[in-house]
Amino acid sequence: MSVSNVISVNSLGFDKPESATRVVVAMSGGVDSSVCAAMLAREGYEVIGVTLQLYDHGAAIKKAKACCAGQDIYDAKRVAEMMDFPHYVLDYESNFREQVIEDFADTYLMGSTPIPCVRCNQTVKFKDLLAVAKDLNADCMATGHYIKRVMGEEGPELHRAHDYGKDQSYFLFATTREQLDFLRFPLGGMEKSETRKLAVELGLNVASKPDSQDICFVPTGKYTVVIEKIRPNAAVPGDIVHMDGRVLGQHRGIMYYTIGQRRGLGLPDGSGADPLFVVRIDAKTNQVVVGPRETLQRDKIWLIDINWIGAGDFGPELDGMPLNVKVRSTRPPVPATFRLRGEDVIIELAEPDEGISPGQACVFYAADEKAARTLGGGWIVRTE
């Protein structure tokens, strides 16, 4: 066999030419997914761009610079036309409303704080869209997320992005092993500045487009506006109660409050010598419980719906395992210990943290210096 006939593994891990490798790219219309698609097209892959219309951008829930709104669909289509690959828009409004927006509203009404971006990845993008990619006979689906897919001894692993400042592993902890086998993340080894530079080099119309900072379907960052529209009359006034049992005032509805909140409590002067924070929200009694800052400290976290993508299977042998965890997307991983007590999954933090809220995610990382490998995670239901 001549050297010219030898086919090496391509950049997406397939043992065939780029031109014979079909890739469905999820395109939101932003710079990251646009560069992802354009870069793969330039490398010679058979790219198919797909944009999901997730909600009616002309109706009540709208936002001028939201993911997959009208302008974003247009921008994604422009990139596809410039790079000469097909692009399709799929109407997923009903799926998105049922699986993400309604869950978002109901979670707040239960006194918890949701993460709709995780739910979207978990359902609409990595379940529904991934199924579409397979129906199109794609070899894989690529996204513009900043995270790495690394081949390990037992198969593909999920690792934090090279650019820790842009790392999105917190939002992708629910990715399953089966999904990870089919997914690719071409931007995981790049700095954000490199992505912008490549967008300019490729001549993309989105090169200077700002990143979306808010939840895509929440206008101007005011999440309560969305809840009020889809759950009218859901805000029921109740008591604001001090941890010592004193009733200090009235709240407008528990959906307007989050754990760790200090401002906007509307308490009268003299409610306490020290500043008061929301330390617990009790949906059953319709109470917002407040206390001094030190009462926010927690070192035990109870989790449900665990997704495990670490070595081996999820089971009793994990009890006592050291690991690192994130309880917020904006903070670095911190040391903790995995505990299994019957059916309870408990994370014990090495040092107490504050403002940990039910409804948020606790994401697991390897217990090494870099804490690079993502091991999965679960949903927070209570803390102590």
C-alpha positions in Angstrom: 0.0 0.0 0.0 1.4 3.4 -0.9 1.7 6.2 1.6 -0.9 8.2 -0.3 -3.5 5.6 0.3 -3.1 5.4 4.0 -6.0 7.1 5.9 -5.2 8.5 9.3 -7.6 9.4 12.1 -9.1 12.8 11.4 -9.4 15.7 13.9 -12.8 14.4 15.1 -11.5 10.9 15.7 -12.8 9.0 12.7 -10.6 6.7 10.5 -11.7 8.2 7.2 -11.3 11.4 5.2 -13.0 14.6 6.4 -15.1 14.7 3.2 -16.6 11.4 4.1 -17.4 12.4 7.7 -20.8 14.0 8.2 -21.1 16.4 11.1 -24.3 18.1 12.3 -23.4 21.3 14.1 -25.8 22.9 16.5 -25.7 26.6 15.5 -27.2 29.2 17.9 -26.2 32.2 15.7 -23.4 33.2 18.1 -19.7 33.5 17.5 -18.8 30.2 19.1 -21.1 27.8 17.2 -20.5 29.8 14.0 -16.7 29.4 14.3 -17.2 25.7 15.2 -19.2 25.1 12.0 -17.1 27.3 9.7 -13.8 25.7 11.0 -15.1 22.2 10.3 -16.3 23.2 6.9 -12.9 24.7 6.0 -11.2 21.5 7.1 -13.3 19.7 4.6 -15.9 17.9 6.7 -19.5 17.4 5.4 -21.1 20.0 7.7 -24.9 20.3 8.2 -25.9 23.3 10.3 -29.0 23.1 12.5 -30.6 26.0 14.4 -33.4 25.4 16.8 -36.2 28.0 17.1 -36.9 27.6 20.8 -39.6 30.2 21.4 -41.6 32.8 19.5 -39.3 35.8 19.4 -42.2 38.0 18.3 -44.5 37.1 21.2 -44.7 37.9 24.9 -41.4 36.2 25.8 -38.8 38.0 23.7 -35.3 39.4 24.0 -33.5 41.4 21.3 -30.1 39.5 21.7 -31.4 36.1 22.8 -30.2 32.7 21.6 -32.1 31.4 18.6 -34.3 34.5 18.2 -34.9 35.9 14.8 -31.6 37.7 14.3 -29.6 34.7 15.5 -31.3 32.4 13.0 -30.5 34.9 10.3 -26.8 35.1 11.4 -26.5 31.3 11.5 -28.0 31.1 8.0 -25.5 33.7 6.7 -22.5 31.7 8.0 -23.8 28.6 6.3 -24.3 30.4 3.0 -20.8 31.9 3.2 -19.1 28.6 4.0 -21.3 26.7 1.5 -23.0 24.1 3.7 -26.7 23.3 4.2 -28.5 24.9 7.1 -31.9 24.0 8.6 -34.1 25.7 11.2 -36.2 23.3 13.3 -39.2 24.5 15.3 -38.8 23.2 18.9 -41.0 25.8 20.6 -43.3 23.3 22.2 -40.5 21.0 23.4 -38.6 24.0 24.8 -41.6 25.4 26.6 -42.6 22.0 28.2 -39.1 20.8 29.1 -37.3 24.0 30.0 -39.5 27.1 30.5 -42.3 25.4 32.5 -39.7 23.6 34.6 -38.0 26.9 35.2 -41.2 28.5 36.5 -42.3 25.5 38.6 -38.8 25.2 40.2 -39.0 28.8 41.4 -42.5 28.3 42.7 -41.2 25.3 44.8 -38.7 27.6 46.5 -35.7 26.4 44.5 -33.4 28.1 42.0 -33.3 26.4 38.5 -30.6 26.2 35.9 -32.4 26.2 32.6 -29.2 26.0 30.5 -28.6 22.5 32.0 -32.1 21.4 31.4 -31.9 22.6 27.8 -28.7 20.7 27.2 -30.1 17.7 29.0 -33.3 17.5 27.0 -33.7 19.7 23.8 -30.1 19.8 22.6 -28.4 16.5 23.7 -31.6 14.4 23.4 -33.9 15.8 20.8 -31.4 17.4 18.5 -28.9 14.6 18.9 -31.7 12.2 17.7 -32.2 14.4 14.6 -28.4 14.2 13.9 -28.5 10.4 14.0 -31.6 10.5 11.7 -29.5 12.5 9.2 -26.9 9.6 9.3 -24.3 11.9 10.9 -21.1 10.5 12.3 -21.2 12.9 15.2 -22.8 16.2 16.4 -20.5 19.1 17.2 -21.3 22.2 19.4 -19.5 25.4 20.3 -19.3 24.6 24.0 -16.0 25.2 25.8 -15.3 21.8 27.1 -12.9 18.9 26.1 -13.8 15.4 25.0 -10.7 13.3 25.8 -10.3 9.6 25.0 -9.4 7.5 28.0 -8.9 3.9 28.8 -12.6 3.2 29.2 -13.7 5.5 26.3 -14.4 9.2 25.9 -14.1 11.4 29.0 -15.4 14.9 29.7 -12.7 17.4 30.8 -12.8 21.1 31.6 -11.9 23.5 28.8 -8.4 24.8 28.2 -9.8 28.3 28.9 -11.0 27.8 32.5 -12.6 31.3 32.4 -15.0 30.1 29.6 -15.3 26.4 30.8 -18.9 25.2 30.5 -18.5 21.8 32.2 -20.9 22.9 35.0 -23.7 23.2 32.4 -22.9 19.9 30.8 -22.6 17.6 33.8 -25.7 15.7 32.8 -24.2 14.5 29.5 -24.4 10.7 29.4 -21.8 8.3 28.3 -23.9 7.4 25.2 -24.2 11.1 24.3 -20.5 11.8 24.9 -19.7 9.0 22.4 -21.5 10.9 19.7 -20.6 14.5 20.6 -17.6 16.6 19.7 -16.4 20.0 21.1 -13.9 21.5 18.6 -13.4 24.7 20.7 -12.5 23.0 23.9 -8.8 23.5 23.5 -9.0 27.2 22.4 -9.0 30.5 24.2 -12.0 32.7 23.6 -9.7 35.3 22.1 -8.6 32.7 19.5 -12.2 32.0 18.6 -12.8 35.7 18.0 -9.6 35.9 15.9 -10.6 32.9 13.8 -14.0 34.4 13.2 -12.3 37.5 11.8 -9.9 35.3 9.7 -12.9 33.4 8.3 -14.7 36.6 7.5 -17.8 35.7 9.6 -20.5 38.3 10.0 -20.7 37.4 13.7 -17.0 38.1 14.5 -17.8 41.0 16.8 -21.2 39.8 18.0 -21.3 40.1 21.9 -21.8 37.0 24.0 -25.2 36.5 25.5 -25.1 37.1 29.2 -28.6 36.2 30.3 -30.9 33.2 30.1 -32.1 33.2 26.5 -35.8 33.4 27.1 -35.6 35.9 30.0 -36.2 39.5 28.9 -33.6 41.9 30.4 -32.6 39.4 33.1 -35.9 39.7 35.0 -36.9 36.1 35.4 -40.0 36.9 37.4 -41.6 38.5 34.3 -41.5 35.1 32.6 -43.0 33.3 35.6 -45.8 35.9 35.9 -46.7 35.3 32.2 -46.8 31.5 32.2 -48.0 31.1 35.8 -50.4 34.0 36.4 -51.6 34.5 40.0 -48.9 32.2 41.3 -47.3 34.8 43.6 -49.0 34.3 47.0 -47.9 36.7 49.8 -46.6 35.2 53.0 -44.4 35.8 56.1 -40.7 36.7 56.2 -39.6 34.9 59.3 -36.3 35.2 61.3 -34.6 32.0 62.1 -35.5 32.6 65.8 -39.2 32.5 64.9 -40.1 36.2 64.8 -42.3 37.3 61.9 -40.5 40.4 60.5 -42.6 41.3 57.6 -44.5 40.1 54.5 -43.1 38.9 51.1 -44.8 39.2 47.7 -44.4 35.6 46.8 -41.5 33.1 47.2 -40.6 33.3 43.5 -39.2 36.7 44.1 -36.5 35.5 46.5 -33.3 33.4 46.3 -31.0 31.9 48.8 -28.3 34.4 49.8 -30.4 37.4 48.8 -29.8 40.6 50.9 -31.3 43.4 49.0 -35.0 44.0 48.2 -36.3 42.2 51.3 -38.5 45.2 52.2 -38.0 44.7 56.0 -38.6 47.6 58.3 -35.8 49.3 60.1 -34.8 47.6 63.3 -35.4 44.1 62.0 -32.0 43.1 63.2 -28.7 44.6 64.3 -26.8 42.8 61.5 -27.7 42.6 57.8 -30.2 39.8 57.1 -30.0 37.3 54.2 -32.4 34.7 52.8 -31.2 31.4 54.3 -34.2 29.2 53.4 -37.3 29.3 51.3 -40.2 27.0 52.5 -42.7 26.4 49.8 -45.0 24.3 52.1 -45.4 27.1 54.7 -45.0 29.9 52.1 -42.3 31.4 54.3 -39.0 33.2 53.4 -36.6 32.6 56.3 -33.9 35.1 57.0 -30.9 35.3 59.3 -27.3 36.7 59.7 -24.7 35.9 57.1 -23.0 33.2 59.1 -26.2 31.1 58.9 -25.7 30.7 55.2 -22.7 28.4 55.8 -23.3 24.8 54.7 -20.9 21.8 54.4 -23.4 19.0 53.6 -25.3 18.8 50.4 -28.0 16.2 49.5 -28.4 15.3 45.9 -30.8 13.5 43.6 -30.8 12.4 39.9 -27.1 11.6 39.8 -25.3 11.3 36.4 -22.0 9.5 36.8 -19.5 9.5 33.9 -16.4 8.8 36.0 -14.5 5.5 36.0 -16.6 2.4 36.7 -20.2 2.4 37.7 -22.1 4.4 40.3 -22.3 2.3 43.4 -21.4 1.7 47.1 -17.7 1.6 46.3 -17.8 5.4 45.8 -18.5 6.0 49.4 -15.7 8.0 51.0 -14.2 8.9 47.6 -12.4 12.3 47.6 -13.3 14.6 44.7 -13.7 18.3 43.8 -17.1 19.9 43.4 -18.7 23.0 42.0 -21.9 24.4 43.4 -21.9 27.5 41.2 -20.7 27.9 37.6 -18.6 30.9 38.5 -16.5 29.4 41.2 -13.5 27.0 40.9 -13.9 23.4 42.1 -13.3 22.8 45.9 -12.4 19.7 47.8 -15.1 17.4 49.1 -16.0 13.8 50.0 -18.6 11.6 48.4 -20.9 9.8 50.9 -23.6 7.2 50.4 -26.0 6.7 53.2 -28.6 4.2 52.1 -30.4 5.9 49.2 -29.0 9.3 50.2 -26.2 10.8 48.2 -24.4 13.4 50.3 -21.4 15.6 49.4 -19.4 16.8 52.4 -17.4 20.0 51.7 -13.9 20.2 53.2 -14.7 23.9 54.0 -18.2 25.3 54.5 -19.7 27.5 51.7 -22.5 29.9 51.7 -25.5 30.5 49.5 -25.9 27.0 48.3 -29.4 26.7 46.9 -31.8 23.7 46.2 -32.4 23.5 42.5 -28.8 24.2 41.6 -26.3 21.6 40.4 -23.4 20.1 42.3 -20.9 19.0 39.7 -18.1 16.4 40.4 -14.5 16.7 39.3 -11.4 14.5 39.8 -9.6 15.0 43.1 -6.3 16.2 41.6 -4.6 19.5 41.4 -6.2 20.5 38.1 -9.6 19.0 38.8 -9.9 18.7 35.0 -12.0 15.6 34.5 -15.7 16.0 34.9 -17.2 13.0 36.7 -20.9 14.0 36.5 -23.1 15.6 39.2 -26.5 15.8 40.7 -29.3 18.2 41.7 -29.2 19.9 45.1 -32.4 19.1 47.2 -31.2 20.3 50.6 -28.2 21.4 52.7 -27.0 21.4 56.3 
